[in-house]
Amino acid sequence: MRLVTVVTVFLTLGVRGVDVEQSPPALSVREGASYTLQCNFSTFPQSVNWHFQNPEGRIIHLFYIPSGTKQDGRLNATTVPKEGSSSL
C-alpha cells in the first residue's frame, strides 16, 4: 500500500470560546485504510463543519453536520450534540 504523506482534516465551529479536543491530534494514513478523528467540545456550537486541506494547501469543505450522521463516498461524519462530540 502507498503511504499518504500529508493529510490535514480539521473542524470549524460556529461559536467563540469553545474548548475543542481532537483525538488523535495528528495521524499518518495508508490508502484504503479506515481511520477516525474524534472532536469533543466544552460547549456545543450552533454549527459544525469538517474540512480537508490538500497537499497544495487548498481548503475543501467536507461536511456541515449540526447533528446526526452524513455520508459522502467513503467519508462518514457523525455529530452527537448531547455528548458534545463529532467524528469523521
C-alpha atoms as one frame of an Amber mdcrd trajectory, in Angstrom:
protein
   0.000   0.000   0.000   1.025   3.568  -0.666   1.605   5.902   2.297  -0.174
   9.238   2.042   2.341  11.751   3.343   0.197  14.775   4.211  -3.427  14.700
   5.292  -4.940  17.586   7.199  -8.544  17.374   8.340  -9.980  19.886  10.757
 -13.171  21.120  12.324 -14.596  24.636  12.475 -17.287  25.679  14.922 -19.925
  28.397  14.807 -19.216  29.903  18.231 -16.278  31.508  20.059 -14.841  30.423
  23.370 -15.357  26.678  22.917 -12.581  24.337  24.015 -12.076  21.563  21.447
 -10.067  18.388  21.956  -9.189  16.324  18.860  -8.104  12.709  19.122  -5.700
  11.764  17.717  -4.065  15.200  17.316  -2.490  14.042  14.018  -2.235  10.819
  12.065  -0.500   9.313   9.053  -2.755   7.260   6.837  -2.440   4.473   4.329
  -4.550   4.451   1.199  -7.637   2.265   1.583  -7.431   2.003   5.384 -10.081
   3.289   7.822  -9.404   5.995  10.414 -11.482   8.062  12.828 -10.935  11.595
  14.092 -12.929  12.467  17.211 -13.572  16.005  18.479 -15.109  16.811  21.858
 -16.410  20.288  22.789 -16.771  22.074  26.123 -19.989  23.727  24.860 -21.855
  22.554  21.824 -21.724  25.099  18.955 -24.528  26.075  16.571 -22.631  24.794
  13.539 -20.079  22.043  12.989 -18.061  21.882   9.757 -15.384  19.375   8.756
 -12.719  20.497   6.254  -9.798  18.908   4.419  -6.586  20.684   3.425  -4.987
  19.124   0.348  -1.197  18.949  -0.164  -1.310  22.168  -2.234  -2.826  23.997
   0.757  -6.346  24.381  -0.660  -9.098  24.011   1.962 -12.049  21.871   0.893
 -15.325  21.776   2.827 -16.405  18.181   3.577 -19.469  18.347   5.827 -21.808
  20.705   7.644 -23.286  18.475  10.319 -25.024  20.052  13.328 -26.384  16.629
  14.394 -26.843  13.088  13.129 -24.811  11.233  10.503 -23.881  12.108   6.932
 -22.046  10.060   4.331 -20.295  11.145   1.146 -18.496   8.352  -0.654 -16.132
   6.706   1.818 -16.432   9.535   4.367 -18.826   9.387   7.313 -19.376  12.193
   9.805 -21.402  11.950  12.994 -22.303  14.688  15.461 -23.971  13.994  18.812
 -24.976  17.309  20.426 -25.896  15.776  23.822 -22.379  14.302  24.080 -20.649
  17.419  22.710 -18.824  15.393  20.074 -18.297  14.996  16.354 -16.317  12.345
  14.486 -15.130  11.846  10.934
